[in-house]
Amino acid sequence: MQTIKEAVAALKAGKVTSEKLVRDSIDTFEADKKSSLPLNAFIEMYDDAVSLAQAADKEIAEARAAGTLDALFEKKPLLGLPFANKDNISVRGKRLTCSSKILDGYVAPYNATVINRLMAAGAIPLGRCNQDEFAMGSSTEYSSYGPTRNPINRVYVSGGSSGGSTAAVAANQALFGLGTETGGSVRLPASYCGIYGLKPTYGVLSRWGVVAYGSSLDQVGILGHTPEDIALPLSVMSGVDMYDDTSADLPSSDKLRKLEAMSDADFAKLKVAIPKQFLESKGLSADVGKVFSDTRGWFEKKGAKIDVVDLPVLEASIASYYVIALSEAASNLSRFDGIRYGARVDNGEGYDKLYVDTRSAGFGPEVKRRIIIGNYVLSEQFSGDTYKKGMSVRARIQRDVAKLFESYDLILCPTCPTPSFKLGEKVDDPLEMYLSDLFTVFVNLARIPSISVPCGHTAGKGVEAGITKGFDGEFAAAASRGDSDSMPVGIQFAGPMFSEAKILSVAQAWEIDHPGCGSPVAENRS
């Protein structure tokens, strides 16, 4: 699959059509369903994707004949490009289930704002992708549609909760993808699958039309093969939305249309902080540590000034996150009662019984666990002031991180303490699963942007742990076969609020020095 830049150039040159891009994705999806180990990235393809592609081809042909092709793509920079959509982002007239039985049969009555803005820019919603139920999970194993596999090795997890969109992009089934983040659900699967994944500043992308998990933390994110694949969709989706009071403009959005790599002169001025709490974490695997060390070395060679800093409050970030997220989840999911939305279990025994039976049958075990914990935390009778303490820690994290950015431009740390793990390995150990978010949740609590960059891979047969060199070597060959025992490792570049252009420019410099690192799968497989 091409990058967005390559696909646009091919469309403008008449070397490919939008219909072919869409049909190739559909054909790959259909072939994959028949394989011995299907990815299960897409749940379904939208039935109007081909007709939307044909309409885009007509626009392109008319503009070519009129000599206005450049103007057309200036107005619609994503014209004819198919993207993967997570199953908790509304597309009018399409099923929306959050990969939960309780929303079985529900059809979205309107488009999410991010969908409207992408379609206005010419992009084509290709289909809805698998996820952890209601975005609660780190592996996309908690889904009523079954787990999504990792395209690098299909007996490993893709990560979650946006594992479907991530696997679809990594396996070249879509040009780019939408996911959502509450505590790392875009960056974590991006790290596991070896692509780029951005969590923007809270509010930069509207949450209107996105099913809520933790409202003060939720944010739409973007997945792609290159930083440019993320920057362009971000530029057209960002900005204030009258339907979302938390939305905000992105001051540097004009720089995202034609993303430039950070210059060597600017690297010489760059000040980078590495929290020692993450370096000293007992959960940090040796291979991830090696990739991080090599990445740090790249920054030093580029001339950046790097300091290891002490942020003690980060040690409480995982506890604060789960207290807040689960409390908000318990409140948000109370609306799914079998009366207003989706499926219902009604034995004619009254509303109370209908409510209990519907939720018992409709929610999976992980969602039930989080609702129960959230309600417990919100009950002062049982948990005292736990919620208030969690909010207090969050305020301290926001304050300390903001203070750090008065002296530094970037925070550098691993995306996850470990690489991807085998399917079923942690699914019955929720505490171990929750620790997958150890390095990501502080970003959501602080409401800052961060991008997971596919910097390296773990050791495997004939492969040493270290920086990934695009399509070169045994790692890429094994990844393209889908049986690599060396797995990707992502490193995250985080910046202050509204610094998306800067962190993407740093990521673009990485991509230029390591071309193809975000495209580990060289070709589609069935």
C-alpha positions in Angstrom: 0.0 0.0 0.0 1.3 3.5 -0.9 1.7 6.4 1.5 -0.9 9.2 1.2 1.7 11.4 -0.7 2.4 8.6 -3.2 -1.3 7.8 -3.6 -2.2 11.4 -4.3 0.6 11.7 -6.9 -0.6 8.5 -8.6 -4.2 9.7 -8.6 -3.2 13.1 -10.1 -1.0 11.4 -12.7 -3.8 8.9 -13.7 -1.6 5.9 -12.7 -4.3 4.6 -10.4 -8.0 5.3 -9.6 -9.7 5.7 -6.3 -11.9 2.7 -7.3 -8.9 0.5 -7.6 -7.6 1.6 -4.2 -10.9 0.7 -2.6 -11.4 -2.5 -4.5 -7.8 -3.7 -3.7 -8.5 -3.1 0.0 -11.8 -5.0 -0.2 -10.2 -7.9 -2.1 -7.4 -8.1 0.4 -10.0 -8.1 3.2 -12.1 -10.9 1.6 -9.0 -13.0 0.9 -7.7 -12.5 4.4 -11.0 -13.8 5.9 -10.3 -17.1 4.1 -6.8 -17.5 5.5 -5.9 -19.9 8.2 -5.1 -17.0 10.6 -7.3 -14.1 9.5 -6.3 -10.7 10.9 -9.8 -9.8 11.8 -8.9 -6.1 11.5 -12.1 -5.0 9.6 -15.4 -6.1 10.9 -17.1 -5.1 7.7 -16.6 -3.0 4.6 -19.1 -0.2 4.0 -21.4 -0.9 1.1 -21.0 2.5 -0.5 -17.2 2.7 -0.5 -17.0 1.7 -4.2 -19.6 4.2 -5.3 -17.9 7.0 -3.3 -14.6 6.1 -5.0 -16.3 6.2 -8.4 -17.6 9.7 -7.6 -14.1 10.8 -6.6 -12.7 9.4 -9.9 -15.3 11.4 -11.8 -14.3 14.6 -10.0 -10.6 13.9 -10.8 -11.3 13.2 -14.5 -13.4 16.4 -14.8 -10.7 18.5 -13.1 -8.0 17.0 -15.3 -10.0 17.9 -18.4 -10.5 21.4 -17.1 -6.9 21.9 -16.1 -7.9 22.5 -12.4 -6.5 19.3 -10.9 -4.1 21.1 -8.5 -6.9 23.4 -7.3 -9.2 20.4 -6.7 -6.6 18.6 -4.5 -5.8 21.9 -2.7 -9.5 22.0 -1.8 -9.8 18.3 -1.2 -6.4 17.0 -0.2 -7.6 13.5 0.6 -9.8 13.0 -2.4 -10.3 9.4 -3.3 -8.3 8.0 -0.4 -9.8 5.1 1.7 -9.3 5.0 5.5 -10.1 2.6 8.3 -12.6 3.6 10.9 -12.8 2.4 14.5 -16.2 0.9 15.5 -16.9 3.6 18.1 -16.9 6.5 15.6 -20.3 7.2 14.0 -20.8 7.0 10.3 -24.4 7.9 9.3 -26.4 4.9 8.2 -23.7 2.4 9.2 -23.7 -0.1 12.1 -21.9 1.1 15.2 -21.4 -1.4 18.0 -18.2 -0.6 19.9 -17.6 -4.3 19.4 -20.2 -5.0 22.0 -23.2 -7.3 22.0 -25.3 -4.6 23.8 -25.2 -2.4 20.6 -25.9 -5.3 18.2 -28.0 -3.9 15.3 -27.5 -0.2 16.2 -27.2 2.1 13.2 -25.6 5.6 13.7 -28.1 8.4 12.8 -25.3 11.0 12.0 -21.7 11.4 11.2 -19.0 12.2 13.8 -17.5 15.6 13.2 -14.1 13.9 12.3 -15.9 11.8 9.6 -17.7 14.9 8.2 -14.4 16.8 7.9 -12.5 13.9 6.4 -15.3 13.3 3.8 -15.3 17.1 3.0 -11.6 16.7 2.2 -12.5 13.8 -0.2 -11.5 10.8 2.0 -13.6 7.6 1.8 -14.7 5.7 4.9 -13.7 2.1 3.9 -15.2 0.1 6.8 -15.4 -0.3 10.5 -12.6 -1.9 12.4 -12.5 -4.2 15.4 -11.6 -2.9 18.9 -11.7 -3.8 22.5 -15.3 -3.6 23.7 -16.1 0.1 24.4 -12.4 0.8 24.0 -11.6 -1.0 27.2 -8.5 -3.0 26.7 -4.9 -3.1 25.5 -4.9 -6.0 23.2 -8.2 -6.1 21.1 -9.0 -9.5 22.7 -12.1 -8.1 24.6 -14.3 -7.9 21.5 -17.6 -9.6 20.7 -16.1 -10.2 17.2 -13.1 -12.1 18.5 -9.5 -10.9 18.7 -7.5 -9.0 16.0 -4.1 -10.5 15.1 -0.8 -8.7 14.7 0.2 -8.7 11.0 3.9 -9.0 12.0 3.2 -12.3 13.6 -0.4 -13.6 13.7 -0.2 -15.4 16.9 0.5 -12.1 18.7 -1.9 -9.4 19.7 -2.2 -6.2 17.7 -2.6 -4.1 20.8 -5.6 -2.1 21.8 -8.0 -0.8 22.0 -7.6 0.5 18.5 -6.1 -2.8 17.3 -8.3 -3.2 14.3 -7.6 0.1 12.6 -3.9 -0.3 13.5 -3.6 -3.8 12.0 -5.5 -2.7 8.9 -3.0 0.0 8.2 0.0 -2.1 9.1 -1.2 -4.9 6.8 -1.7 -2.4 4.0 -5.5 -2.8 4.0 -6.0 1.0 4.3 -4.0 4.1 3.7 -4.6 5.5 7.2 -6.8 4.9 10.1 -8.8 6.5 12.9 -8.6 5.2 16.4 -9.5 6.6 19.8 -7.4 7.1 22.9 -8.3 7.2 26.6 -5.0 6.0 28.0 -2.8 4.9 25.1 -5.2 3.1 22.7 -3.6 4.5 19.5 0.0 4.7 20.5 0.1 1.2 22.1 -1.1 -0.7 19.0 1.0 1.5 16.8 4.0 0.4 18.8 3.0 -3.3 18.7 2.4 -3.3 14.9 5.3 -1.1 13.8 3.5 2.0 12.4 3.1 5.7 13.5 0.3 6.6 15.9 -0.6 10.1 17.1 -2.6 11.1 20.1 -3.3 14.9 19.7 -3.8 17.5 22.3 -7.1 17.0 24.1 -9.8 19.0 22.2 -7.9 19.4 18.9 -10.2 16.7 17.3 -13.9 16.9 18.1 -15.4 14.1 20.2 -18.9 14.7 18.7 -20.2 11.4 17.4 -17.6 9.3 19.2 -19.0 6.9 21.8 -17.7 8.0 25.2 -15.5 5.9 27.6 -13.8 8.5 29.8 -15.0 11.9 28.6 -12.2 14.0 30.2 -9.6 11.7 28.6 -11.0 10.5 25.3 -9.4 11.8 22.1 -9.6 10.6 18.4 -6.1 9.6 17.1 -4.6 8.9 13.7 -2.6 5.9 12.4 -0.3 5.9 9.4 2.8 4.6 7.7 4.6 8.0 7.8 4.3 11.2 9.8 2.9 12.8 6.6 0.2 10.2 6.6 -0.9 11.6 10.0 -0.2 15.3 9.5 -2.5 15.7 6.5 -5.6 14.1 8.0 -5.0 16.0 11.3 -4.9 19.3 9.4 -8.4 18.7 7.9 -10.0 17.3 11.0 -8.7 19.7 13.7 -10.4 22.8 15.0 -13.3 24.1 17.1 -16.6 22.3 16.7 -19.9 23.9 17.8 -21.1 20.5 19.0 -18.1 19.9 21.3 -17.5 22.5 24.0 -14.1 21.0 24.8 -12.8 21.4 21.2 -10.0 23.8 20.3 -8.2 25.2 17.3 -4.7 23.9 16.4 -2.5 27.1 15.9 0.0 25.3 13.7 -2.4 23.4 11.4 -1.2 25.2 8.3 2.3 23.6 8.8 0.7 20.2 8.6 -0.4 20.4 5.0 3.2 20.2 3.8 5.1 18.7 6.7 8.8 19.5 6.8 11.4 17.6 8.8 13.1 19.4 11.7 16.3 21.0 10.4 19.7 20.2 11.9 19.9 23.8 13.1 16.6 23.3 15.1 17.8 20.0 16.4 20.8 21.8 17.9 18.4 23.9 19.9 16.1 21.0 20.9 16.0 20.2 24.6 14.8 16.7 25.4 13.7 15.3 28.8 13.7 11.6 29.7 11.8 10.8 32.9 14.0 8.6 35.1 10.9 6.9 36.5 10.4 5.2 33.1 14.1 4.3 32.7 14.1 2.7 36.1 10.8 0.8 35.7 11.0 -2.8 36.7 8.6 -3.7 33.9 10.9 -2.3 31.1 12.1 -5.2 28.9 15.7 -5.3 27.9 15.0 -5.2 24.2 12.7 -2.2 24.5 15.5 -0.6 26.6 18.0 -1.3 23.9 15.8 0.3 21.2 15.2 3.3 23.4 19.0 3.7 24.0 19.6 3.6 20.3 16.9 6.2 19.7 18.4 8.4 22.3 21.7 8.1 20.5 20.1 9.3 17.3 18.9 12.4 19.1 22.3 13.1 20.4 23.9 12.7 17.0 21.4 15.2 15.6 22.7 17.7 18.2 19.8 17.7 20.7 20.5 18.3 24.4 19.2 15.5 26.5 18.7 15.4 30.3 17.3 12.6 32.5 14.8 14.3 34.8 12.9 13.4 38.0 9.1 13.4 37.9 8.1 11.5 41.0 4.3 12.1 40.3 4.5 9.8 37.3 4.7 6.8 39.6 1.1 7.5 40.5 -0.1 8.1 37.0 -1.4 4.5 36.3 -3.5 4.5 39.6 -4.8 8.0 38.9 -5.7 7.1 35.4 -7.7 4.0 36.2 -9.5 5.7 39.1 -10.7 8.5 36.8 -11.3 6.5 33.6 -13.3 3.8 35.3 -15.4 6.2 37.2 -16.3 8.1 34.1 -16.9 4.8 32.2 -19.4 3.7 34.9 -21.3 6.9 34.4 -21.1 7.0 30.6 -22.2 3.4 30.1 -25.2 3.7 32.4 -27.1 4.9 29.2 -26.9 1.4 27.7 -30.0 0.0 29.4 -31.8 -1.9 26.6 -34.4 0.8 26.3 -32.7 3.6 24.3 -30.0 1.8 22.3 -29.2 -1.4 20.7 -30.1 -4.9 21.9 -32.5 -5.7 24.7 -33.4 -8.8 26.8 -37.1 -8.4 27.7 -39.0 -11.2 29.4 -41.9 -9.0 30.3 -41.0 -8.7 33.9 -40.7 -4.9 34.1 -38.0 -2.3 33.4 -35.7 -3.2 36.3 -35.4 -6.8 35.2 -35.0 -5.7 31.5 -32.2 -3.4 32.6 -30.3 -6.0 34.6 -30.8 -8.8 32.0 -29.8 -6.6 29.0 -26.6 -5.4 30.7 -25.7 -8.8 32.0 -26.1 -10.4 28.5 -24.8 -7.4 26.5 -21.6 -6.4 28.3 -18.5 -8.6 28.2 -16.4 -9.4 31.4 -13.9 -6.6 31.0 -16.5 -3.9 30.6 -18.4 -5.4 33.6 -15.2 -5.4 35.7 -14.6 -1.7 34.9 -18.2 -0.6 35.5 -18.1 -2.4 38.9 -14.8 -0.8 39.9 -15.9 2.6 38.7 -19.1 2.5 40.7 -17.2 1.3 43.7 -14.8 4.3 43.4 -17.7 6.7 43.1 -19.3 5.4 46.2 -18.0 7.3 49.2 -19.5 4.8 51.5 -17.0 2.2 50.3 -14.0 4.0 48.8 -14.0 7.3 50.7 -12.4 10.1 48.7 -10.5 7.8 46.2 -12.0 9.7 43.2 -10.9 13.1 44.7 -7.4 11.8 45.3 -7.2 10.5 41.7 -8.2 14.0 40.4 -5.7 15.6 42.7 -2.9 13.4 41.3 -4.1 14.3 37.8 -3.9 18.0 38.6 -0.4 17.5 40.0 0.7 15.6 36.8 -0.7 18.4 34.6 1.1 21.0 36.7 4.5 19.2 36.8 4.5 18.3 33.1 3.6 21.9 32.2 6.4 23.1 34.4 8.8 20.7 32.7 8.0 22.1 29.3 9.1 25.5 30.5 12.6 24.2 30.2 12.3 21.4 27.6 10.7 20.9 24.1 10.2 17.2 24.1 9.7 14.2 26.4 11.2 11.0 25.1 10.3 7.6 26.5 9.2 4.1 25.3 5.6 3.8 24.2 5.2 0.5 26.1 7.4 -1.3 28.6 7.2 -4.5 26.5 6.6 -5.5 22.9 3.5 -7.3 21.8 2.7 -10.6 23.5 1.0 -13.8 22.4 -2.8 -14.0 22.1 -4.3 -15.3 25.4 -1.1 -14.6 27.3 -2.5 -11.8 29.5 -6.3 -11.9 28.8 -7.1 -13.5 32.2 -4.6 -11.2 34.1 -6.2 -7.7 34.1 -3.5 -6.2 36.3 -0.8 -7.3 34.0 -2.8 -6.0 31.0 -3.3 -2.6 32.7 0.4 -2.2 33.1 0.8 -2.1 29.4 -0.4 1.5 29.7 2.4 2.4 32.2 4.2 4.8 29.9 1.2 6.2 28.0 -1.4 7.4 30.5 0.5 10.4 31.7 0.1 11.9 28.3 -3.7 11.6 28.5 -3.8 12.9 32.1 -1.7 15.9 31.1 -3.8 16.4 27.8 -0.6 16.8 25.7 0.1 15.4 22.2 2.4 12.4 21.7 3.3 10.2 18.7 4.5 6.7 18.8 7.3 6.3 16.3 8.3 2.8 15.0 11.9 3.0 16.0 13.0 -0.6 16.3 12.4 -4.2 17.0 13.2 -6.9 19.5 15.7 -9.7 19.1 14.7 -12.8 17.0 16.0 -15.4 14.8 18.9 -13.9 12.9 17.9 -10.4 14.2 19.4 -8.4 17.0 17.4 -5.9 19.0 17.8 -2.4 17.6 16.7 0.3 15.2 14.6 -0.9 12.3 15.9 -0.1 8.8 12.8 0.0 6.7 12.4 -2.9 4.3 16.0 -4.1 4.8 17.0 -7.3 6.6 15.5 -10.4 8.0 13.1 -8.5 10.3 11.2 -7.0 7.3 11.3 -10.3 5.4 9.8 -12.2 8.4 7.3 -9.4 9.0 6.1 -9.6 5.4 5.5 -13.4 5.9 3.6 -12.8 9.1 5.7 -15.1 11.2 8.4 -12.8 12.7 9.7 -13.7 16.1 11.2 -10.2 16.3 8.4 -7.7 17.2 8.2 -3.9 16.6 9.1 -1.4 19.4 7.7 2.1 19.4 9.2 5.1 21.1 7.1 8.2 21.9 7.9 11.8 21.3 5.6 14.0 23.5 5.4 17.8 23.5 3.5 20.6 25.2 -0.1 21.2 24.4 -0.7 22.2 20.7 2.8 21.2 19.7 1.7 18.7 17.1 3.6 20.3 14.3 6.8 20.2 16.2 6.6 16.6 17.3 5.6 15.5 13.8 8.5 17.4 12.3 10.9 15.5 14.6 9.2 12.3 13.6 9.5 13.2 10.0 13.3 13.7 10.5 13.3 10.2 11.9 11.5 8.8 8.9 13.9 10.5 6.5 16.8 8.9 8.3 15.1 5.6 8.5 12.9 5.4 5.4 10.2 2.7 5.5 10.4 2.1 9.2 6.6 2.6 9.5 5.9 0.0 6.7 7.1 -3.3 8.2 4.8 -5.4 6.0 6.1 -5.2 2.4 3.0 -6.7 0.7 -0.4 -8.1 1.4 -0.7 -11.7 2.4 -3.6 -14.2 2.4 
